[in-house]
Every structure is written in structure tokens, then in C-alpha cells.
Amino acid sequence: MGTRQRKRLLRRRQAASARRTGRRTAVVSGTAFTGAAGLVASLAVVPVASASDGSAPEASGPVTLVADLNPGAAGSNPSRPVAWGDGVLFTAVAVDGERRLWHADAEGAERVFDSPPFDETTLGTTMTRPAYVVGDKLYFTAEEFDEPDGQKLWVSDGTTAGTEELAAADTDGYYDNLEILADVGGSLFFAELGQSDGDGGRRSLLWATDGTADGTRPVAELPASDTYARVSAVAGDQLFFKSWGYEEYGSLWVTDGTETGTRLLVDNSGYDGGARNETAVGDAVFFSSNVDDKGEELWITDGTGAGTERVADLEPGRRGSYPASFMDLGGTLVFQTLEPKPKLWRSGGTRATTTLIRKLPGNTRTLVRDSAVLGAWGIFSVQQGKRTQLWRTDGSRSGTVQLTAFVKRDVRKSEGGVVRESFAVAGGRVWFVASTGSRGRELWSTDGTRNGTGPISDLSPGLRGSNPRGLTAAGGLVWFTSDDGSHGREPWRTRADVAVEGAVVTAPIKQAQPPGKVRVKVKVGADETVSVKVRALVKIKGSKRSLKITKRVQTWPGTTHTVKLKKPRKSLKLARKASVRVVFRDLAGHKVKRDLTVKIG
């Protein structure tokens, strides 16, 4: 075996050892110009979580366990947190095995009701989902064991004395199949579905309350067959909501809080009737529908029958374009169509203002799964088979770019990438949950740039992951529940100003050459282990050929490594510029390339 073969074998063994010990690779992205007197450097960044004030991370990184509410492997299994003031509300199982209502802020967590005006075991059967907050009022439902088919609606200011039942006049305070919808102008709307009318029949009602018993009133009747309801959107002073029965799509309704102002906009009759993807943009609501049986297309409504119409027929025929994944981006709707090929569009509400942004990669299996608005950008994830891509758009073709891509997890042969319905916005960043080929589901964030996208913590190292859930922003913090493998599922938090930072690659634009040799220098520094391949191409004068120099290096945490690419000149006349390509694999497993240019002389 020759010297070159031995070195190659040694490099392979070192790389395999690095993979086995879970060493992380780096994100390379971005270009910056720094220095004085004409010194130009190109930058590449590796995401590493750190606090913006430079404080040292805790043992679990920049995340903090709020409280171990139920010590042991089972944990307290908190519900999704709901923002309230500078903290959050959630329900969790206490040490006595009963589910309680808790409030947490930067100081810790405490019970909301120590002596509630009702049997708190009741709370365990009803508050498995979070309460609804309107201003400084907290609404929640409660069941009593002797009335298993009915629920009571309560309002609270967070104290026992300030907690009261909302029983409307001429009622016993019990509501059948109660569904809280949304707050509009200080009034909370909720639906009561399938209530007994006393004559052996059923009826469904829309209600509203201002937080007092006297101000709790029925608004309008809904179809008696409806058994489900949910909020669609709030636009101006109007609430748009859907209601439906078994094996039906949702009919779209609108209300202004009065009986005459509550009306059906889109019926759910027919195989593909009803409305989907409802999204408010200004005072209008966009949705997709096939209610006219001419294909699933984009529609808009202003809350009136005359103002409910199809915007565009983007794919003529009965199949339609199947709009999905709606997003309000600065007063313009950005959305995806699935047929015949996945595309990204924008619309101002008319056919003339509905234009194509760009085609999306892949086929009809390419789906925009989640989205969030971050300033002038829309951040969204794209599912392509068993892998996910993270994208950014400003509504233009040139402003729509891929930030990173997550490779599928080969070991488990399951989906890898961004977890659905995990987006939250806080501190100028989008927070989400993602998994990669080497780590399970953990907390990530992005500021909308490639070099600002990366993991925040690794609470449960390895493929298991801590599987964060319920990301919620409140009080300058991001709250979530997670299972680190030792405490069970408990509430956690992290500061919203935690940034993603990392390695920097620089190459001075002017580089002096040693006698008889060609040399290109690149410096790499990182707070973690970084694997990088550097290749330089130096053009030969009077020839189409180039002198190629390649080197693979690995840096160590807290060190700066100078990569020197050298070759004998062999009397060749070389051009004065060399192109350098740096190749990394980012933390999502996605290969990223960066091209630099240096002057040699």
C-alpha cells in the first residue's frame, strides 16, 4: 500500500469515527465583506445556539426546565401552553395524579386555583386542552360527574375569588358539546352543538358572552344536524366559522354577533362542497372550494353573498388546481397549488392580481406543510416524500429561496425533517421542531437566512429526541413541553433572543505566493467540530485547463484552522485569480456549497 493510499484510508477511518461519536457538521451560508484597506472576506456560518448576551449555556443548553411538576419517568404531561400576560397557562398532572391548571412565568410555575369553587377533580376531565384568553379574562369549561353529558362555562381573572360560572338567563348553565370559537371585539363566541330541545329533538346554537352571566346570550340557530364547529378566521368585526355533521365538509358561516348578521356563505352540499384553507387577508377571507362543481379553486368572500366568488380558475376542468397552504404576507395571499404540478402563487383577490411566483421542486407529492410570517418574509416547510425543505419567500421569484433541506432518517426509515404544526414566532425568529438523520426531534429556529437556521438544543441526544410540542411565545420567552429522557414530559422554556451562531470561513482577497509553488489559504473557525472540503481552481494562462487543489479538514471546538492548499508551480503561467469552493454538510444533512474568489501573486 502506497503512502497516498494509507493517508486516504486514515482519513476514511477518522471520518467514520467522527460519525460514530455523533460529531456535528456545519451550515455554510451567507457572504459578508469585512476588514479595512480593501481586505475582503467571504463568510460561512455554522449554527450553534448561544444567548445574545454571550452568557454561558446551561447544562441542557439555552433551554430551562420550568418545573418538575410530577417527578418520575411519567412526567406531568402538560397540555399546549396558552399565552397569558408575561407567562403561560396549561394543564398538567400533579403528584396526586389529578390534572390541574397551572400558570408559569420567568420565576417558575404555580397552581392557579388552590381552593376552587368547584370540585377540582372535575378539572381533570374537562381541561385536557388549554383555556381561552381574552384580554385579562380566562375562559374554560368544566364537567361535573353527576352531569357527564353537559359542560359549564367559567370565566376567571386567575384568582379563586374572581372565578365565576357563566350561566345564561333561563338556563341551568349546562351546554351540550360546547366548542369555543374566537374573540371578536371583546366578545367570546362559542357553539353548542346537538343540544336537546326538550321534545326529543336536537338543536345547535351560536352563543356570545362578554364575560358576565347577564352578557351571555344565544346569537343564532345553526343546523340541528351539525355536531362539529371551529373558527375559520376573524376579519374586521366579523367572525367566520365552519360547522358540519358526520361525513361532511364544513359549511362556511359569518356573524357580526347578531341574529340577522349570521348567515351561511358556502354550503357543504355535494361531494366536495364546503370551504377549506380559510385565511383572513385584510377584511376579506380567502378559501378553497369546489362548491360550484367546477374544480377545487381559489375563492374570496367579504362576508356577503354577493361578495363570495371564485378568484381564478388556475387549472380549468373539474379537477381544479387544489389551492392549499394559505399565508397572509403583507396584505397579499401567498399559496400553493397541487395540480398539475406544485406551484407557488400570490393573489390580491382578483384574477389580474393572481400571478405565479415559481414552480416548486418535485411532483404532486410536494406539499407546503407549515408556514409563518416573519416581517416581510414568509417561512414555510415543503414536504417531498420522506424529506423536508425549509424555504423563505417575500412573494417574488428572486426572493423565494431554500434555506436548508432535511434528509430522511435512514436508520428508522421514517420521515425526517420539520414536524407539522410546530411553527411559532418570537424574538424575530421562527421556532419549529425538526429531526435529522443523526438526531431525533429537537427545537430549531431560523431568522429567515441560511446562516441563521439551526438547532437550539439537544435535550435527548441521539435518535430518540425530546420531541418538543406546543411551542408558544409569551413574555420574551418560548414555551414548550418536552421529554428529556429523565424527567418525563414537563414544561420547558428558552429565551426568544437565543441566536444561532457558528463557524466562520474567511479567505483574504490578496494572497502572496511562495517561490515555485501555488498556495491558497482559507481560515476556518467553529465552536463545534466542523467537517469541510476545500477545492481551489487556478486558471492556466493560454489554456482552458486549470490547476486543481483539494483538501479535506476537520476543525475542533474553539479553534481556528488554516487550510493551506499547495502545489508545485512547475513553471506554469497562472492567472491572477483563483476560485475556491467550500463544501459543508449542514446540521440538517443538506450539502451546502460556497464559492470564494482570491487574487494570487
C-alpha positions as CSV (number, residue, x, y, z in Angstrom):
1,M,0.0,0.0,0.0
2,G,1.4,3.3,-1.0
3,T,1.7,6.5,1.1
4,R,-1.3,8.2,-0.7
5,Q,-3.5,5.1,-0.2
6,R,-2.5,4.9,3.5
7,K,-3.4,8.6,4.0
8,R,-6.8,8.1,2.2
9,L,-7.6,5.1,4.4
10,L,-6.7,7.0,7.6
11,R,-8.9,9.9,6.5
12,R,-11.8,7.5,6.0
13,R,-11.3,5.9,9.4
14,Q,-11.2,9.3,11.1
15,A,-14.4,10.3,9.3
16,A,-16.1,7.1,10.3
17,S,-15.0,7.6,13.9
18,A,-16.4,11.1,13.9
19,R,-19.8,9.9,12.6
20,R,-20.0,7.2,15.3
21,T,-19.3,9.7,18.1
22,G,-22.0,11.9,16.8
23,R,-19.9,14.9,15.8
24,R,-21.9,17.6,14.1
25,T,-21.2,19.1,10.8
26,A,-21.8,22.7,9.8
27,V,-24.1,25.1,8.0
28,V,-22.3,27.2,5.4
29,S,-24.1,30.2,4.1
30,G,-24.1,33.9,3.6
31,T,-21.5,36.3,2.2
32,A,-20.0,39.3,4.0
33,F,-17.4,41.8,3.3
34,T,-15.2,42.7,6.3
35,G,-11.9,44.3,7.1
36,A,-10.2,47.6,6.1
37,A,-7.9,48.7,3.3
38,G,-9.6,46.6,0.7
39,L,-9.4,43.3,2.6
40,V,-12.4,41.3,1.5
41,A,-13.5,38.0,3.2
42,S,-16.3,35.6,2.4
43,L,-18.2,34.1,5.4
44,A,-19.8,30.8,6.1
45,V,-21.8,30.2,9.3
46,V,-22.4,27.0,11.4
47,P,-25.5,27.2,13.6
48,V,-24.7,26.9,17.3
49,A,-27.2,28.1,20.0
50,S,-26.0,30.8,22.4
51,A,-27.6,33.6,24.3
52,S,-27.3,37.0,22.7
53,D,-25.6,38.5,25.8
54,G,-22.8,35.9,25.5
55,S,-23.7,34.1,28.7
56,A,-22.6,30.5,29.0
57,P,-25.3,28.0,28.2
58,E,-26.7,25.8,30.9
59,A,-26.0,22.0,31.1
60,S,-29.0,21.5,28.8
61,G,-28.0,24.3,26.5
62,P,-30.0,27.5,26.3
63,V,-33.3,25.9,27.4
64,T,-34.5,25.7,31.0
65,L,-36.8,23.2,32.8
66,V,-39.7,25.3,34.2
67,A,-40.6,22.8,36.9
68,D,-40.7,19.1,37.5
69,L,-44.4,19.0,38.3
70,N,-44.7,15.3,38.6
71,P,-41.3,13.7,39.3
72,G,-40.6,10.5,37.6
73,A,-40.4,9.0,34.1
74,A,-44.1,9.5,33.5
75,G,-43.9,13.3,33.9
76,S,-46.8,15.7,34.2
77,N,-47.8,15.5,30.5
78,P,-48.7,19.3,30.2
79,S,-51.2,20.5,27.6
80,R,-50.3,23.0,25.0
81,P,-49.4,26.3,26.7
82,V,-51.6,29.4,26.2
83,A,-50.1,32.9,26.5
84,W,-51.4,34.9,29.4
85,G,-49.6,38.2,30.3
86,D,-45.9,37.5,30.7
87,G,-46.4,33.8,31.1
88,V,-48.5,30.8,30.0
89,L,-51.4,28.7,31.2
90,F,-51.5,25.0,30.8
91,T,-53.0,21.9,32.5
92,A,-50.7,19.2,33.9
93,V,-50.9,16.1,36.1
94,A,-49.9,16.9,39.7
95,V,-48.3,14.5,42.1
96,D,-51.7,13.4,43.3
97,G,-52.5,12.1,39.8
98,E,-55.1,14.8,39.0
99,R,-54.9,17.2,36.2
100,R,-54.6,20.8,37.4
101,L,-54.5,24.3,35.9
102,W,-51.0,25.9,36.2
103,H,-49.5,29.3,35.5
104,A,-45.8,29.7,34.6
105,D,-43.6,32.7,34.1
106,A,-39.9,33.5,34.3
107,E,-40.0,32.8,38.1
108,G,-41.4,29.3,37.9
109,A,-44.8,27.5,37.9
110,E,-47.7,27.6,40.4
111,R,-51.2,26.3,40.7
112,V,-53.9,28.8,39.5
113,F,-56.6,27.5,41.9
114,D,-55.7,26.3,45.4
115,S,-59.3,26.3,46.6
116,P,-61.5,26.3,43.5
117,P,-65.2,27.0,43.8
118,F,-65.9,23.5,42.3
119,D,-64.5,20.0,42.7
120,E,-61.1,20.2,41.2
121,T,-61.3,16.5,40.1
122,T,-63.8,18.0,37.6
123,L,-61.0,19.9,36.1
124,G,-59.2,16.7,35.2
125,T,-61.9,15.6,32.9
126,T,-62.5,18.9,31.1
127,M,-59.3,21.0,30.9
128,T,-57.3,18.5,29.0
129,R,-56.9,21.3,26.4
130,P,-55.9,24.8,27.4
131,A,-58.3,27.6,28.3
132,Y,-59.1,30.6,26.1
133,V,-57.8,34.0,27.0
134,V,-59.5,37.3,26.1
135,G,-57.6,40.3,27.5
136,D,-57.2,39.6,31.2
137,K,-60.0,37.1,31.3
138,L,-59.6,33.3,31.2
139,Y,-62.4,31.1,29.9
140,F,-62.6,27.4,30.4
141,T,-65.2,24.6,30.5
142,A,-65.8,22.1,33.3
143,E,-67.8,18.9,33.6
144,E,-69.4,17.6,36.8
145,F,-69.5,13.9,37.4
146,D,-73.3,13.9,38.1
147,E,-73.8,15.6,34.7
148,P,-71.5,13.8,32.3
149,D,-73.3,15.0,29.2
150,G,-73.1,18.7,29.9
151,Q,-70.4,21.3,30.4
152,K,-70.3,24.6,32.2
153,L,-68.5,27.7,31.0
154,W,-66.4,29.5,33.5
155,V,-64.6,32.9,33.5
156,S,-61.7,33.8,35.8
157,D,-59.2,36.6,36.4
158,G,-56.7,33.9,37.7
159,T,-57.9,34.0,41.3
160,T,-60.5,31.9,43.1
161,A,-62.5,35.0,44.2
162,G,-62.5,36.2,40.6
163,T,-63.8,32.9,39.1
164,E,-67.5,32.5,38.3
165,E,-69.8,30.4,36.3
166,L,-71.4,31.8,33.1
167,A,-75.0,30.6,33.2
168,A,-77.2,32.4,30.7
169,A,-80.6,33.6,31.9
170,D,-83.4,30.9,31.8
171,T,-80.8,28.1,31.6
172,D,-79.2,25.6,34.1
173,G,-75.8,26.6,32.9
174,Y,-75.1,23.3,31.2
175,Y,-74.1,23.3,27.5
176,D,-74.1,20.2,25.3
177,N,-70.9,19.6,23.2
178,L,-69.6,23.2,23.7
179,E,-66.9,24.4,21.3
180,I,-65.2,27.8,22.0
181,L,-64.5,29.6,18.7
182,A,-62.9,33.0,18.9
183,D,-62.9,36.5,20.4
184,V,-64.2,39.4,18.3
185,G,-64.2,42.9,19.7
186,G,-64.1,41.7,23.3
187,S,-66.9,39.1,22.9
188,L,-66.2,35.4,23.1
189,F,-68.2,33.3,20.6
190,F,-68.9,29.6,21.2
191,A,-71.1,26.9,19.7
192,E,-73.4,24.5,21.4
193,L,-73.9,21.5,19.1
194,G,-76.6,18.9,19.3
195,Q,-78.4,20.3,22.3
196,S,-81.7,18.6,23.4
197,D,-84.7,20.8,22.6
198,G,-86.8,19.1,25.3
199,D,-89.1,17.4,22.8
200,G,-86.9,14.5,21.8
201,G,-85.2,16.5,19.1
202,R,-81.9,18.4,18.8
203,R,-80.8,21.9,18.0
204,S,-77.4,23.7,17.7
205,L,-76.8,27.3,18.8
206,L,-74.2,30.0,18.3
207,W,-73.6,31.9,21.6
208,A,-71.6,35.0,22.6
209,T,-70.5,36.3,26.0
210,D,-68.9,39.5,27.4
211,G,-67.6,37.6,30.5
212,T,-70.7,38.1,32.6
213,A,-73.7,35.9,33.2
214,D,-76.1,38.7,32.1
215,G,-74.0,39.2,28.9
216,T,-74.1,35.5,27.9
217,R,-76.7,35.2,25.2
218,P,-77.6,33.0,22.2
219,V,-76.9,34.6,18.8
220,A,-78.5,32.4,16.2
221,E,-79.5,28.8,15.5
222,L,-77.3,26.5,13.4
223,P,-78.4,23.3,11.6
224,A,-79.6,20.8,14.1
225,S,-77.5,18.0,12.4
226,D,-74.2,19.9,12.9
227,T,-72.0,18.2,15.5
228,Y,-68.7,20.0,14.9
229,A,-67.6,23.6,14.7
230,R,-64.4,25.5,14.5
231,V,-63.2,29.0,13.9
232,S,-62.1,29.8,10.3
233,A,-60.9,33.4,10.5
234,V,-61.6,36.8,12.1
235,A,-61.7,39.7,9.5
236,G,-62.6,43.2,10.7
237,D,-65.5,42.9,13.1
238,Q,-66.8,39.6,11.6
239,L,-66.2,36.0,12.7
240,F,-66.0,33.4,10.0
241,F,-66.6,29.8,11.2
242,K,-67.4,26.4,10.0
243,S,-70.0,23.8,11.2
244,W,-70.7,20.4,9.9
245,G,-72.1,17.0,10.7
246,Y,-70.8,13.5,10.3
247,E,-69.0,12.7,7.0
248,E,-69.4,16.2,5.7
249,Y,-67.1,19.1,4.8
250,G,-67.7,22.3,6.8
251,S,-70.2,24.9,5.7
252,L,-68.8,28.4,5.9
253,W,-70.7,30.9,8.1
254,V,-70.2,34.5,9.1
255,T,-71.5,36.5,12.1
256,D,-71.3,40.0,13.4
257,G,-72.8,39.0,16.7
258,T,-76.4,39.5,15.7
259,E,-79.1,37.0,14.5
260,T,-79.6,39.0,11.3
261,G,-75.9,39.3,10.7
262,T,-75.4,35.5,11.0
263,R,-75.6,33.8,7.6
264,L,-74.5,30.8,5.6
265,L,-71.9,31.7,2.9
266,V,-70.9,28.4,1.4
267,D,-73.0,25.2,1.8
268,N,-71.3,21.8,2.3
269,S,-73.7,20.1,-0.1
270,G,-72.1,17.8,-2.8
271,Y,-69.1,15.6,-2.6
272,D,-66.6,18.4,-2.5
273,G,-68.8,21.2,-1.1
274,G,-67.9,23.5,1.8
275,A,-64.8,25.5,2.4
276,R,-61.1,24.7,3.2
277,N,-57.9,26.7,4.0
278,E,-59.8,29.8,5.2
279,T,-57.4,32.7,5.8
280,A,-58.1,36.3,6.5
281,V,-56.2,38.9,4.5
282,G,-57.4,42.4,5.5
283,D,-61.2,42.5,5.7
284,A,-61.6,39.6,3.3
285,V,-61.3,35.8,3.7
286,F,-59.7,33.5,1.1
287,F,-60.6,29.9,0.9
288,S,-60.6,26.9,-1.5
289,S,-63.8,25.2,-2.6
290,N,-65.4,23.1,-5.3
291,V,-68.9,24.3,-4.3
292,D,-69.8,25.1,-7.9
293,D,-68.6,21.6,-9.0
294,K,-66.0,23.2,-11.4
295,G,-62.9,22.0,-9.7
296,E,-61.2,22.9,-6.4
297,E,-60.1,26.5,-6.9
298,L,-59.4,29.8,-5.0
299,W,-62.3,31.8,-3.7
300,I,-62.8,35.0,-1.7
301,T,-65.5,36.5,0.5
302,D,-66.2,39.8,2.2
303,G,-69.0,38.2,4.3
304,T,-71.8,38.8,1.9
305,G,-73.4,36.5,-0.6
306,A,-72.6,38.9,-3.5
307,G,-69.0,39.3,-2.3
308,T,-68.4,35.5,-2.3
309,E,-66.9,34.4,-5.6
310,R,-64.2,32.4,-7.3
311,V,-61.0,34.3,-7.8
312,A,-59.4,32.4,-10.6
313,D,-59.6,29.1,-12.5
314,L,-56.0,28.2,-12.4
315,E,-56.5,24.7,-13.7
316,P,-59.6,24.6,-15.9
317,G,-61.7,21.4,-15.7
318,R,-63.5,19.5,-13.0
319,R,-60.3,18.5,-11.1
320,G,-59.1,22.0,-10.4
321,S,-55.7,23.3,-9.1
322,Y,-56.2,22.4,-5.5
323,P,-55.0,25.5,-3.7
324,A,-53.6,24.9,-0.2
325,S,-51.2,26.3,2.4
326,F,-52.5,29.9,2.5
327,M,-50.4,32.7,4.1
328,D,-51.1,36.4,4.5
329,L,-47.9,38.2,3.5
330,G,-48.3,41.9,3.9
331,G,-51.8,42.1,2.7
332,T,-51.2,39.7,-0.2
333,L,-52.2,36.0,-0.2
334,V,-49.4,33.5,-0.9
335,F,-50.5,30.0,-1.5
336,Q,-49.6,26.7,-3.2
337,T,-51.4,24.7,-5.9
338,L,-51.0,20.9,-6.2
339,E,-52.3,20.3,-9.7
340,P,-51.0,19.5,-12.2
341,K,-47.5,20.3,-10.7
342,P,-46.8,22.0,-7.4
343,K,-46.5,25.8,-7.7
344,L,-46.3,28.9,-5.5
345,W,-48.7,31.8,-6.2
346,R,-49.7,35.2,-5.0
347,S,-53.1,36.9,-5.2
348,G,-54.6,40.3,-4.4
349,G,-58.1,38.9,-4.7
350,T,-58.7,39.2,-8.4
351,R,-57.7,37.1,-11.5
352,A,-55.5,40.0,-12.7
353,T,-53.6,40.1,-9.4
354,T,-53.2,36.3,-9.1
355,T,-49.7,35.5,-10.5
356,L,-47.2,32.7,-10.4
357,I,-44.2,33.1,-8.1
358,R,-42.4,29.9,-9.1
359,K,-42.6,26.2,-9.6
360,L,-41.8,24.1,-6.5
361,P,-39.5,21.1,-6.9
362,G,-40.9,17.6,-7.2
363,N,-44.3,16.3,-8.2
364,T,-47.8,16.3,-6.7
365,R,-46.3,14.7,-3.5
366,T,-44.6,18.0,-2.8
367,L,-46.7,19.8,-0.2
368,V,-46.2,23.1,1.7
369,R,-46.9,21.8,5.2
370,D,-46.5,24.8,7.6
371,S,-45.9,28.5,7.3
372,A,-45.3,31.6,9.4
373,V,-44.9,35.3,8.7
374,L,-41.6,36.8,9.8
375,G,-41.6,40.5,9.0
376,A,-41.7,40.8,5.2
377,W,-40.9,37.1,4.7
378,G,-43.0,34.0,4.7
379,I,-41.2,31.0,6.2
380,F,-42.6,27.6,5.1
381,S,-41.7,23.9,5.0
382,V,-42.1,21.7,1.9
383,Q,-42.6,18.0,2.3
384,Q,-41.1,16.0,-0.5
385,G,-41.7,12.3,0.1
386,K,-39.8,11.4,3.3
387,R,-37.7,14.6,3.4
388,T,-38.5,18.2,4.2
389,Q,-37.1,21.5,2.9
390,L,-37.3,24.9,4.7
391,W,-38.0,27.9,2.4
392,R,-38.3,31.7,2.6
393,T,-40.3,33.9,0.3
394,D,-41.1,37.7,0.0
395,G,-43.7,37.0,-2.7
396,S,-41.3,37.3,-5.6
397,R,-39.4,34.7,-7.6
398,S,-36.0,36.1,-6.8
399,G,-36.9,36.4,-3.1
400,T,-38.1,32.7,-2.8
401,V,-35.1,30.6,-1.7
402,Q,-34.4,27.4,0.0
403,L,-32.8,27.7,3.5
404,T,-32.0,24.1,4.1
405,A,-33.1,20.5,3.5
406,F,-33.6,17.7,6.0
407,V,-32.5,14.2,4.9
408,K,-34.7,11.2,5.8
409,R,-33.6,9.2,8.8
410,D,-32.1,6.1,7.2
411,V,-31.8,4.2,10.5
412,R,-35.5,4.1,11.2
413,K,-36.6,4.6,7.6
414,S,-39.2,7.1,8.8
415,E,-39.9,10.7,8.0
416,G,-37.3,13.2,8.9
417,G,-37.4,17.0,8.9
418,V,-39.8,19.7,10.1
419,V,-42.6,18.4,12.3
420,R,-46.1,19.6,11.1
421,E,-47.9,22.3,13.0
422,S,-44.9,23.2,15.1
423,F,-44.2,26.8,14.0
424,A,-44.1,29.7,16.4
425,V,-42.8,33.3,16.0
426,A,-40.8,35.1,18.7
427,G,-37.8,37.4,19.0
428,G,-37.6,37.9,15.3
429,R,-37.3,34.2,14.6
430,V,-39.5,31.3,13.6
431,W,-39.2,28.4,16.0
432,F,-40.0,24.8,15.0
433,V,-39.3,21.2,15.7
434,A,-37.2,19.1,13.3
435,S,-35.3,15.8,13.1
436,T,-32.3,14.8,11.1
437,G,-30.5,11.7,10.1
438,S,-28.4,11.7,13.3
439,R,-30.7,13.2,15.9
440,G,-34.4,12.9,16.9
441,R,-37.0,15.7,17.1
442,E,-35.5,18.7,18.8
443,L,-36.0,22.5,19.0
444,W,-34.8,24.6,16.0
445,S,-35.2,28.2,14.9
446,T,-34.5,30.5,11.9
447,D,-34.2,34.2,11.3
448,G,-35.0,33.7,7.6
449,T,-31.4,33.4,6.5
450,R,-29.3,30.3,5.8
451,N,-26.7,31.1,8.4
452,G,-29.4,31.9,11.0
453,T,-31.0,28.5,10.7
454,G,-30.1,25.7,13.1
455,P,-30.9,23.7,16.3
456,I,-31.3,25.4,19.6
457,S,-30.9,22.4,21.9
458,D,-30.4,18.7,22.0
459,L,-32.2,17.7,25.2
460,S,-32.2,14.0,24.4
461,P,-29.1,13.2,22.3
462,G,-29.4,10.6,19.6
463,L,-32.2,9.3,17.5
464,R,-34.8,9.3,20.3
465,G,-35.1,13.1,20.6
466,S,-37.0,15.0,23.2
467,N,-39.9,15.7,20.8
468,P,-40.9,19.3,21.8
469,R,-44.6,20.2,21.5
470,G,-46.9,23.2,21.9
471,L,-44.4,26.0,21.0
472,T,-45.9,29.2,22.4
473,A,-44.4,32.7,22.7
474,A,-45.0,34.8,25.8
475,G,-43.1,37.3,27.9
476,G,-40.0,37.3,25.7
477,L,-39.7,33.5,26.1
478,V,-40.6,30.5,24.0
479,W,-42.5,27.8,26.0
480,F,-42.9,24.2,25.1
481,T,-43.3,20.7,26.6
482,S,-40.5,18.1,26.1
483,D,-39.3,14.7,27.4
484,D,-35.5,14.8,28.0
485,G,-35.5,11.1,28.9
486,S,-35.1,11.6,32.7
487,H,-37.9,13.9,33.8
488,G,-40.7,12.6,31.6
489,R,-42.7,15.2,29.6
490,E,-42.6,18.5,31.5
491,P,-42.8,22.3,30.7
492,W,-39.6,23.9,29.3
493,R,-38.7,27.4,28.1
494,T,-36.0,29.3,26.3
495,R,-35.3,32.9,25.8
496,A,-36.6,34.3,22.5
497,D,-33.3,36.2,21.9
498,V,-31.3,33.0,21.6
499,A,-29.4,33.2,18.4
500,V,-27.9,30.6,16.0
501,E,-24.2,31.3,15.5
502,G,-21.2,29.2,14.5
503,A,-18.2,28.7,12.3
504,V,-16.7,31.4,10.1
505,V,-14.7,30.7,6.9
506,T,-12.6,33.5,5.6
507,A,-10.3,33.9,2.6
508,P,-8.2,37.1,2.1
509,I,-8.7,38.5,-1.4
510,K,-4.9,39.1,-1.8
511,Q,-2.6,36.2,-1.2
512,A,1.2,36.3,-1.7
513,Q,2.7,33.1,-3.3
514,P,5.9,31.3,-2.1
515,P,8.6,30.6,-4.6
516,G,7.9,27.7,-7.0
517,K,4.5,26.9,-5.5
518,V,0.8,27.8,-5.8
519,R,-0.8,28.3,-2.4
520,V,-4.4,29.3,-1.4
521,K,-5.2,29.9,2.3
522,V,-8.6,29.6,3.9
523,K,-9.3,30.0,7.6
524,V,-12.0,28.0,9.4
525,G,-13.1,28.6,13.0
526,A,-16.0,27.0,14.9
527,D,-17.5,26.4,18.3
528,E,-18.0,22.7,17.4
529,T,-16.5,20.1,15.2
530,V,-16.8,21.1,11.5
531,S,-16.0,18.9,8.5
532,V,-15.2,20.8,5.4
533,K,-13.9,20.2,1.9
534,V,-12.0,23.0,0.2
535,R,-11.1,23.0,-3.5
536,A,-9.2,25.7,-5.4
537,L,-9.1,26.1,-9.2
538,V,-6.3,28.3,-10.6
539,K,-6.6,29.0,-14.3
540,I,-3.5,28.5,-16.5
541,K,-2.8,31.3,-18.9
542,G,-3.3,30.5,-22.6
543,S,-5.1,27.3,-21.8
544,K,-8.6,26.1,-20.9
545,R,-7.1,23.9,-18.2
546,S,-7.0,24.8,-14.5
547,L,-4.7,23.7,-11.7
548,K,-6.9,21.9,-9.2
549,I,-6.0,21.6,-5.5
550,T,-8.3,19.8,-3.0
551,K,-8.1,19.3,0.8
552,R,-10.4,17.9,3.5
553,V,-10.1,19.2,7.0
554,Q,-11.8,19.0,10.3
555,T,-11.8,21.7,12.9
556,W,-12.2,21.3,16.7
557,P,-14.4,23.3,19.1
558,G,-13.0,26.8,19.9
559,T,-10.1,26.6,17.4
560,T,-9.2,28.3,14.1
561,H,-7.7,26.1,11.4
562,T,-5.8,27.5,8.5
563,V,-6.4,25.4,5.4
564,K,-3.4,25.6,3.0
565,L,-3.8,24.3,-0.5
566,K,-0.4,23.9,-2.1
567,K,1.0,22.5,-5.3
568,P,4.3,22.9,-7.2
569,R,4.0,25.7,-9.9
570,K,6.1,23.7,-12.5
571,S,6.9,26.8,-14.5
572,L,3.2,27.3,-15.4
573,K,2.0,30.7,-16.1
574,L,-1.1,31.2,-13.9
575,A,-4.0,33.7,-14.0
576,R,-4.1,36.2,-11.2
577,K,-7.4,34.9,-9.8
578,A,-8.3,31.6,-8.2
579,S,-11.8,30.3,-7.5
580,V,-12.3,28.5,-4.2
581,R,-15.3,26.2,-3.4
582,V,-16.0,25.3,0.2
583,V,-18.4,22.4,0.8
584,F,-20.1,21.6,4.1
585,R,-23.0,19.4,5.2
586,D,-25.2,21.5,7.4
587,L,-26.9,20.2,10.6
588,A,-29.9,19.0,8.6
589,G,-27.7,16.8,6.5
590,H,-28.0,19.1,3.4
591,K,-24.9,19.7,1.3
592,V,-24.2,23.4,1.0
593,K,-21.6,25.0,-1.3
594,R,-20.0,28.4,-1.1
595,D,-17.8,29.9,-3.8
596,L,-15.0,32.4,-3.0
597,T,-12.6,34.3,-5.2
598,V,-9.0,35.3,-4.3
599,K,-6.1,37.1,-6.0
600,I,-2.8,35.3,-6.2
601,G,0.5,37.0,-6.9
